[in-house]
Amino acid sequence: MTDTPPYLPLPPLDRSRATRTGWGRAHWEALADHLLDSVAPYLTAGGGQIRLPGRASRSGVVSDGLEGFARTFLLAAFRIAGAGGAADVEALIDRYAAGVVAGTTPGRPDSWPAIVDRSQQMVEAASIALALHETRPWIFDRLTTAEQDNVRAWLGGFVGKRTWENNWILFQVVTEQFLATVDGPHQTAEIERGLDAIEPWYRGNGWYSDGPGANFDYYIGWAMHLYPLLWTRMVGDDGGRGAVYRQRLREFLAGYQHFFGADGAPVHQGRSLTYRFACVAPLWLGALFDASPLTPGQTRRLASDTVRHFVERGAPDERGLLTLGWYGQFLPTTQSYSGPGSPYWASKGFLGLLLPPDHPVWTEPEQAVANDTGDRVVALPEPGFLLSSTVHDGIVRLLNHGSDHNPAPPAPAADDPHYAKLAYSTHTAPESAPGAWQSTVDNHIAVLAADGTASRRVRIERVAVFDRYAASRYTAVVDGTEYVLETATVVRGCWEIRAHLVSGPAGPTVRDGGYAVAADTAPSTVLGDRYALVRTAGGLSAALVGLSGWSGPGVHTDAEANAYGPCSATPLLRGRHPGGDAVFVSLAVLTGDAVHPDALAAGFRVRVAGRTVLVRYPDGELVRLVLGDLPDGALRYQRHPVGGAGSALRT
């Protein structure tokens, strides 16, 4: 790992208790203080807003100023409460107390806009309510009666208002629950209705959808689990919901721990990725509520590794600010609701500061995590994900056969580069700039129209996820003709077998794209008769090898399209659709190791008979796939290890 940037003052690393990061509580406190000190110059004169530089959101500058205050207040609250209001946080107490007074006093130049239906103010009200709850002895309780009444009145604007049907419902829950604890306006029925509303979205094994439909991303951890459990800190464990929420979090973390690469990078999938290390919030939440399958040393190791990953790559920047992007600024990573203060939902990643300094999560040595100890494949059927991690390069790949971030049918659907791809990883990002997204080459199977326009994987129809196998399909209309594209993936280490069944009339070109790799300089490219290979100067390689049905490889290059670097390249394969049911088989590779595509093309043996695909690996392992409609998932996929049952089958 690289050294910490010199503009970020951190204590020396503590190697005596480290297996990897050397970060302890002092590092987390120092980073929190650096972030908070760096936004202070952007306070408005009265202190009620923090107006940071950067592109404004669709909600406007005043809402963005509230957002900057509210989200950094959450970070300040964790720092203040974790320090017990000690002398070293008195300046934070004074700063944010003054801001709360200014923001909630009507008629002030920097007072906060009123909460109205489905407004951004609802999001920020929840952060303010949580922050006031955690800092109550040092801020709210020290306000005058009139000032407290103003706070109650502004937050009380939430009562009776309509939210979006997703995690926003929980903003109302925690805001009104805080009000209930300070004799403010609230409706118990609204709180209960909000908590009841998330129950149909619970899909099992710790996974919620963020609202109806197939909405699976980091919001499940930093919202759907976070707010209900923090609600219990306000109300106390009622003996019912709290126990359920803790058990669900424990089950969620059993799979979630596998989303992080060896260098601390989280898988780059889903919206609001500019919140960056907010993704470690559920790890701390598990320790805070004794609801984690991880040891304390594993929790700190994963959380510290992730935060340090970003710190060493320019987040925060030389000004101490978190920009709209991933490492540096990269606007295609953001959404229209993202303003300059949006990245400070990263504050949720500091939840661990609520744990006392003598808690084992801070005192025990860091410990190795599951992805350190061997190559793994983890099937998560609830979100439709298959995770594959490899020790030799520390990469985690997410094969996506379930999350498209669309409302349930028959509602209209759209595609998004952070949801529609076949695969994501910890070391790559989707090509998400507008022009690149229009082309949608990377990690996508498409039928091309006569003008070259690619079909879109708008709504994902699940088939199955288990063992090392995942499959899904989507339907597209190309030049007025319907095509059904089904993909079955089998993963082993850095190898992904992709068997595509494309059903429809003859004629159009079918195209498969591999992972897009990106860097500061253009990746090198190699083309063979049956493969395309791209490689960064840092040694990250992506290859796509044609095993059956393809007629020509290629490479798509782009500029300023990828969050991981300005120069990107994607391997691809093309083939002509013969009509009816056509099967195309590819081998996708993403690795930090050397790749020899000629050897892979010769070493894999494939036979296609109708909708049945037999694949023999170079070492003799055999996989049998059957595409199309079948009543039993077990009939779709069979794997015969070397020397095991079925090993005598011929390809």
LINMO-V964597 format. One record per residue. N is the residue number from 1. OMEGA is omega in radians with two decimals (999 if undefined). D_FIRST is the distance of its C-alpha to the first C-alpha in whole Angstrom. Layout:
# LINMO-V964597
<<N	OMEGA	D_FIRST> <N	OMEGA	D_FIRST>>
This chain:
# LINMO-V964597
<<1	3.12	0> <2	3.10	4> <3	3.07	7> <4	3.10	9> <5	-3.04	12> <6	-3.13	15> <7	-3.13	17> <8	-3.08	16> <9	3.11	17> <10	3.08	16> <11	3.05	17> <12	3.14	15> <13	3.12	13> <14	-3.10	15> <15	-3.10	14> <16	-3.11	18> <17	-3.02	18> <18	2.85	14> <19	-3.06	13> <20	-2.90	10> <21	-3.04	9> <22	-3.13	12> <23	3.00	13> <24	-3.09	17> <25	-3.12	20> <26	3.11	20> <27	3.11	16> <28	3.12	18> <29	-3.14	21> <30	3.11	20> <31	3.09	18> <32	-3.14	21> <33	3.13	23> <34	3.12	21> <35	-3.10	22> <36	3.09	25> <37	-3.05	26> <38	3.11	25> <39	-3.08	27> <40	3.13	30> <41	-3.08	31> <42	3.03	32> <43	2.99	35> <44	-3.02	38> <45	-3.14	41> <46	3.11	42> <47	-3.05	38> <48	3.13	39> <49	2.99	37> <50	-3.05	33> <51	-3.05	34> <52	3.09	30> <53	3.12	30> <54	-3.11	29> <55	3.11	31> <56	3.07	34> <57	3.11	34> <58	-3.09	38> <59	3.06	39> <60	-2.97	39> <61	-3.12	38> <62	3.07	40> <63	3.12	38> <64	3.09	35> <65	3.04	35> <66	-3.13	36> <67	3.12	33> <68	3.11	31> <69	-3.00	33> <70	-3.05	33> <71	3.05	29> <72	3.04	28> <73	3.10	31> <74	3.08	30> <75	3.11	26> <76	-3.13	29> <77	3.11	31> <78	3.13	28> <79	-3.12	27> <80	-3.11	31> <81	3.14	32> <82	3.11	29> <83	-3.13	30> <84	3.13	34> <85	-3.08	35> <86	-3.03	34> <87	-3.07	35> <88	3.08	31> <89	-3.12	31> <90	3.14	35> <91	3.08	34> <92	3.12	32> <93	-3.10	35> <94	-3.08	38> <95	-3.06	36> <96	3.02	36> <97	3.12	39> <98	3.14	40> <99	3.10	39> <100	3.12	40> <101	-3.12	44> <102	-3.07	43> <103	-3.06	42> <104	3.09	45> <105	-3.10	48> <106	3.03	50> <107	3.10	51> <108	-3.14	48> <109	-3.12	46> <110	3.07	43> <111	-3.02	44> <112	3.08	42> <113	-3.10	44> <114	3.09	46> <115	3.07	45> <116	-3.09	47> <117	2.99	46> <118	-3.13	43> <119	3.11	42> <120	3.11	38> <121	3.13	40> <122	3.14	40> <123	-3.05	36> <124	3.08	35> <125	3.14	38> <126	3.10	36> <127	3.13	33> <128	3.13	36> <129	3.12	38> <130	-3.14	35> <131	3.11	34> <132	3.11	38> <133	-3.08	38> <134	-3.11	35> <135	-2.98	36> <136	-3.11	40> <137	-3.01	41> <138	-3.12	39> <139	-3.01	40> <140	-3.08	42> <141	-3.13	45> <142	3.09	45> <143	3.05	46> <144	3.13	50> <145	-3.13	52> <146	3.13	52> <147	3.08	48> <148	3.13	48> <149	3.10	50> <150	3.10	49> <151	3.12	45> <152	-3.09	47> <153	-3.11	49> <154	3.11	46> <155	-3.12	44> <156	3.04	48> <157	3.11	48> <158	-3.03	46> <159	3.09	49> <160	-3.10	51> <161	3.14	48> <162	3.07	47> <163	2.94	43> <164	-3.10	42> <165	3.08	42> <166	-3.09	38> <167	3.11	36> <168	3.10	38> <169	-3.11	40> <170	3.04	38> <171	3.10	38> <172	-3.13	42> <173	-3.04	42> <174	3.12	39> <175	-3.12	41> <176	3.09	44> <177	3.04	43> <178	3.12	42> <179	3.12	46> <180	-3.12	47> <181	-3.13	46> <182	3.08	47> <183	3.10	51> <184	3.13	50> <185	3.10	51> <186	3.05	50> <187	3.13	51> <188	-3.13	50> <189	3.11	51> <190	3.10	48> <191	-3.13	46> <192	3.13	47> <193	3.10	47> <194	3.12	44> <195	3.09	43> <196	-3.04	45> <197	-3.08	44> <198	-3.07	41> <199	3.10	42> <200	-3.14	43> <201	3.12	40> <202	-3.02	38> <203	3.10	38> <204	3.08	37> <205	3.10	34> <206	-3.04	33> <207	2.90	33> <208	2.76	35> <209	3.11	35> <210	-3.06	35> <211	3.09	39> <212	3.12	41> <213	-3.09	40> <214	-3.06	36> <215	-3.06	34> <216	3.11	31> <217	-3.07	27> <218	3.07	25> <219	3.13	28> <220	3.13	29> <221	-3.01	27> <222	3.07	27> <223	-2.99	31> <224	3.03	33> <225	-3.00	32> <226	-3.00	31> <227	3.10	34> <228	-3.13	36> <229	3.06	35> <230	3.01	34> <231	3.14	38> <232	3.07	39> <233	3.10	37> <234	-3.00	40> <235	-2.99	43> <236	-3.13	42> <237	-3.10	42> <238	3.13	45> <239	-3.13	45> <240	-3.08	45> <241	-3.08	42> <242	3.13	40> <243	3.11	40> <244	-3.12	40> <245	-3.14	36> <246	3.13	35> <247	3.11	35> <248	3.12	34> <249	3.12	31> <250	3.13	31> <251	3.13	31> <252	-3.08	29> <253	3.11	26> <254	3.06	27> <255	-3.04	26> <256	-3.13	24> <257	-3.08	21> <258	-3.11	20> <259	-2.99	19> <260	3.12	16> <261	-3.08	13> <262	3.13	11> <263	3.13	8> <264	-3.11	10> <265	2.98	12> <266	3.05	16> <267	-3.05	18> <268	-3.09	20> <269	3.04	23> <270	-3.10	26> <271	3.10	27> <272	-3.14	26> <273	3.10	22> <274	3.04	22> <275	2.97	22> <276	-3.00	18> <277	2.88	18> <278	-3.11	21> <279	3.11	21> <280	-3.13	20> <281	-3.13	23> <282	3.06	25> <283	3.08	22> <284	-3.13	23> <285	3.11	27> <286	3.10	27> <287	-3.10	27> <288	-3.08	29> <289	-3.12	32> <290	-3.05	31> <291	-3.08	31> <292	3.01	28> <293	-3.13	28> <294	3.00	24> <295	3.07	24> <296	3.14	23> <297	3.07	20> <298	3.13	19> <299	-3.12	20> <300	3.13	17> <301	-3.12	15> <302	-3.10	15> <303	-3.11	16> <304	3.13	13> <305	-3.11	10> <306	3.14	12> <307	3.13	13> <308	3.10	9> <309	-3.12	8> <310	-3.13	11> <311	-3.10	11> <312	-3.11	8> <313	2.97	10> <314	3.08	13> <315	0.20	15> <316	-3.09	17> <317	-3.07	18> <318	3.05	19> <319	-3.06	22> <320	-3.06	20> <321	2.99	22> <322	-3.07	21> <323	3.08	22> <324	-3.11	24> <325	-3.10	21> <326	2.96	18> <327	2.96	15> <328	-3.14	18> <329	3.06	22> <330	-2.98	23> <331	3.10	26> <332	3.04	27> <333	-2.99	24> <334	3.08	27> <335	-3.10	31> <336	3.11	34> <337	-3.07	34> <338	3.05	30> <339	-3.08	31> <340	3.12	29> <341	-3.07	29> <342	-3.08	28> <343	-3.07	24> <344	2.84	25> <345	2.96	26> <346	3.08	22> <347	3.14	24> <348	3.12	24> <349	3.12	21> <350	-3.12	22> <351	-3.12	25> <352	3.11	23> <353	3.05	25> <354	3.07	28> <355	-3.06	28> <356	-3.11	29> <357	-3.13	27> <358	3.09	28> <359	-3.13	27> <360	-3.14	26> <361	3.10	23> <362	-3.02	22> <363	-3.10	23> <364	3.09	22> <365	3.01	19> <366	-3.14	17> <367	3.08	18> <368	3.11	17> <369	-2.98	18> <370	-3.08	20> <371	3.09	18> <372	-2.87	16> <373	-3.14	19> <374	3.05	21> <375	-3.07	22> <376	2.93	23> <377	-3.10	26> <378	3.10	27> <379	3.10	30> <380	-3.04	31> <381	-3.09	34> <382	3.05	35> <383	-3.09	32> <384	-3.10	33> <385	2.94	29> <386	-3.13	28> <387	3.10	24> <388	3.13	23> <389	3.14	19> <390	-3.05	18> <391	-2.99	16> <392	3.14	16> <393	3.08	14> <394	-3.09	13> <395	2.95	15> <396	3.11	18> <397	3.10	21> <398	3.08	24> <399	-2.95	27> <400	3.09	29> <401	-3.11	33> <402	-3.04	34> <403	3.09	33> <404	3.09	34> <405	3.08	34> <406	3.02	38> <407	-3.12	41> <408	3.07	43> <409	0.15	46> <410	-3.14	48> <411	3.11	46> <412	-3.10	45> <413	3.08	42> <414	3.12	39> <415	-3.08	36> <416	-3.08	32> <417	-3.12	29> <418	3.11	27> <419	-2.93	30> <420	-3.05	32> <421	3.07	30> <422	-3.05	30> <423	3.06	26> <424	3.12	23> <425	3.07	19> <426	-3.03	16> <427	3.10	15> <428	3.05	18> <429	3.04	20> <430	3.05	24> <431	-2.92	26> <432	3.02	27> <433	-3.01	29> <434	-3.12	33> <435	3.13	34> <436	3.14	31> <437	3.07	32> <438	3.12	36> <439	3.14	35> <440	-3.13	33> <441	-2.95	32> <442	3.08	28> <443	-3.10	29> <444	3.02	32> <445	-3.01	36> <446	2.86	38> <447	-3.08	42> <448	3.05	42> <449	-3.11	45> <450	3.13	48> <451	3.11	46> <452	3.13	42> <453	-3.09	42> <454	3.00	39> <455	-3.02	41> <456	3.06	38> <457	-2.99	37> <458	-3.13	38> <459	-3.10	39> <460	3.05	38> <461	-3.08	40> <462	2.99	39> <463	3.14	40> <464	3.00	38> <465	3.02	35> <466	-3.12	35> <467	3.12	33> <468	-2.97	31> <469	2.99	34> <470	-3.12	34> <471	3.10	36> <472	3.09	38> <473	2.98	40> <474	-3.11	41> <475	-3.12	44> <476	3.03	44> <477	-3.08	47> <478	-3.10	47> <479	3.09	50> <480	-3.10	52> <481	-3.11	51> <482	3.04	50> <483	3.04	47> <484	-3.11	45> <485	3.11	42> <486	3.12	40> <487	3.00	37> <488	-3.10	36> <489	2.99	33> <490	-3.05	32> <491	3.04	29> <492	-3.07	27> <493	-3.14	24> <494	-3.11	23> <495	3.05	26> <496	2.97	28> <497	3.08	32> <498	3.07	34> <499	-3.08	37> <500	2.99	39> <501	-3.13	43> <502	-3.04	44> <503	3.13	48> <504	-3.10	50> <505	-3.12	52> <506	2.95	51> <507	-3.00	50> <508	3.05	47> <509	3.01	44> <510	-3.10	41> <511	3.06	37> <512	3.12	34> <513	3.08	31> <514	3.13	27> <515	3.01	24> <516	3.04	23> <517	-3.04	20> <518	-3.14	19> <519	3.11	17> <520	3.10	18> <521	-3.05	20> <522	3.05	23> <523	3.03	22> <524	-3.11	24> <525	3.07	27> <526	3.10	29> <527	3.02	32> <528	3.14	35> <529	-3.03	38> <530	-3.05	36> <531	2.97	33> <532	-3.10	30> <533	3.04	27> <534	-3.04	24> <535	3.08	21> <536	3.09	18> <537	3.11	17> <538	3.05	13> <539	3.08	15> <540	-3.07	16> <541	2.99	20> <542	3.13	23> <543	3.02	26> <544	-3.06	29> <545	3.11	32> <546	-3.13	36> <547	3.10	37> <548	3.00	41> <549	-3.05	42> <550	-3.12	40> <551	-3.09	42> <552	3.07	39> <553	3.09	35> <554	3.09	34> <555	3.05	31> <556	3.11	31> <557	3.14	28> <558	3.12	28> <559	3.12	27> <560	-3.10	25> <561	-2.93	26> <562	-3.10	22> <563	-3.08	20> <564	3.10	17> <565	-3.06	18> <566	-3.13	22> <567	-3.06	23> <568	3.13	23> <569	-3.09	25> <570	3.03	27> <571	-3.13	28> <572	3.06	32> <573	3.09	35> <574	3.06	39> <575	3.14	42> <576	3.14	46> <577	-3.07	47> <578	-3.10	50> <579	-3.11	51> <580	3.09	52> <581	3.14	49> <582	-3.13	46> <583	3.08	43> <584	-3.10	40> <585	-3.13	38> <586	2.95	34> <587	3.10	31> <588	-3.12	28> <589	2.95	25> <590	-3.04	21> <591	2.98	18> <592	-3.12	15> <593	3.07	18> <594	3.09	21> <595	3.10	24> <596	-3.02	27> <597	3.08	30> <598	3.14	33> <599	3.12	32> <600	3.13	32> <601	3.14	35> <602	-3.02	37> <603	3.10	35> <604	3.10	36> <605	-3.05	40> <606	2.99	41> <607	3.12	44> <608	3.08	45> <609	-3.06	49> <610	3.12	50> <611	-3.13	47> <612	-3.13	46> <613	3.02	43> <614	3.13	42> <615	3.03	39> <616	3.12	38> <617	3.14	35> <618	-3.13	35> <619	3.07	35> <620	3.09	38> <621	-3.07	37> <622	3.06	39> <623	3.10	38> <624	3.13	41> <625	3.01	41> <626	-3.09	44> <627	3.14	44> <628	-3.06	46> <629	3.06	48> <630	-3.08	48> <631	-3.01	49> <632	-3.14	47> <633	-3.13	43> <634	3.11	44> <635	-3.09	46> <636	-2.96	43> <637	3.03	40> <638	-3.13	41> <639	-3.11	38> <640	3.14	40> <641	-3.14	37> <642	3.12	38> <643	-3.13	41> <644	-3.14	42> <645	3.11	45> <646	-3.08	45> <647	-3.14	43> <648	3.14	47> <649	-3.10	47> <650	2.99	47> <651	999	45>>
